[in-house]
Amino acid sequence: MSMFRSKKLDLGGFVNIKVIRDHTKRKVFEQNETERQALRYIIRNTLLPQRARAQAQLQLSQMHCYTRPTQIKNRCIAGGKGRGVFRDFRMARYQFRMHALAGQLPGVKKASW
């Protein structure tokens, strides 16, 4: 969505449209997270009147899909791949191997026994 895309991207590494879109989704989610949590709390609170809960549910359903946490996909910061990504390093398997063999990842070394 171009309406969410920032003018200046603070991305490092490989950049393609999927990486840009994922970056946009992360930014939009971060901006709207507190509002979503508040609406979800209102919806689940059974002590509140039914009308207020229904209005909160309507507001939540009308929020943009980029505000949902399920829209965010872990992508490799070096290559942009979406599969085989290690969460701790945010790198795909192959990129992780190349960076580890080059000694660019602190605390990671090739196993030998």
C-alpha positions in Angstrom: 0.0 0.0 0.0 1.5 3.2 -1.1 -0.4 5.2 1.5 1.7 3.6 4.2 5.1 3.5 2.5 7.6 6.0 4.0 9.5 8.3 1.8 12.9 7.2 3.2 13.5 3.5 3.9 15.9 2.7 6.7 16.8 -0.7 5.2 20.2 -2.4 5.1 21.2 -5.2 2.8 19.2 -6.6 -0.1 16.1 -4.7 -1.2 13.3 -5.8 -3.4 9.5 -5.2 -3.4 8.8 -8.0 -0.9 11.4 -6.7 1.6 9.9 -3.2 1.2 6.4 -4.4 1.7 7.4 -6.4 4.8 9.2 -3.3 6.2 6.1 -1.3 5.6 3.9 -3.9 7.4 6.3 -3.9 10.4 6.1 -0.1 10.6 2.3 0.1 10.3 1.9 -2.7 12.9 4.2 -0.9 15.3 2.2 2.3 15.0 -1.2 0.7 15.5 -0.3 -2.0 18.0 -1.6 -0.1 21.1 -4.9 0.8 19.5 -5.4 -2.8 18.4 -4.7 -4.1 21.9 -7.1 -1.6 23.5 -9.9 -2.6 21.1 -9.2 -6.3 21.8 -9.4 -5.6 25.5 -12.7 -3.8 25.1 -14.1 -6.7 23.1 -13.1 -9.3 25.6 -14.3 -7.4 28.7 -17.7 -8.9 29.6 -18.4 -6.2 32.2 -18.7 -3.5 29.5 -22.1 -2.9 27.7 -22.7 -5.0 24.6 -23.0 -1.9 22.4 -19.5 -0.7 23.3 -18.1 -4.1 22.7 -19.8 -4.3 19.3 -18.5 -0.9 18.3 -15.0 -1.9 19.2 -15.4 -5.1 17.2 -16.5 -3.1 14.2 -13.6 -0.7 14.5 -11.1 -3.6 14.8 -12.5 -5.3 11.7 -12.3 -2.1 9.7 -8.6 -1.5 10.5 -6.2 -2.1 7.7 -4.8 -5.6 7.2 -1.2 -4.3 7.7 -2.0 -3.7 11.3 -2.4 -7.4 12.0 0.6 -9.2 13.5 0.0 -12.3 11.3 0.9 -10.2 8.2 4.5 -9.9 9.3 6.8 -12.5 7.7 10.4 -13.2 8.9 12.6 -12.4 5.9 16.4 -12.6 5.5 18.0 -9.2 6.0 20.9 -10.2 3.6 19.1 -11.9 0.8 15.4 -11.1 1.2 14.3 -14.8 1.2 11.2 -15.7 3.1 11.9 -19.4 3.8 14.5 -21.1 5.9 15.2 -18.0 8.1 16.8 -18.4 11.5 15.0 -16.1 13.9 18.0 -15.3 16.1 20.1 -14.0 13.2 17.3 -13.0 10.8 19.2 -14.7 8.0 18.4 -17.5 5.5 20.3 -20.8 5.8 22.7 -20.1 3.0 23.4 -16.5 4.0 24.0 -17.7 7.6 26.5 -20.2 6.4 28.4 -17.7 4.2 28.5 -15.1 7.0 29.6 -17.7 9.6 32.4 -19.1 7.4 33.6 -15.5 6.8 33.6 -14.9 10.6 31.1 -12.1 10.4 28.8 -13.6 13.1 30.1 -13.2 16.6 30.0 -16.4 18.7 29.4 -18.7 15.7 32.0 -21.1 14.5 32.1 -24.2 12.5 31.6 -27.4 14.5 34.4 -29.9 14.7 34.7 -32.9 16.9 
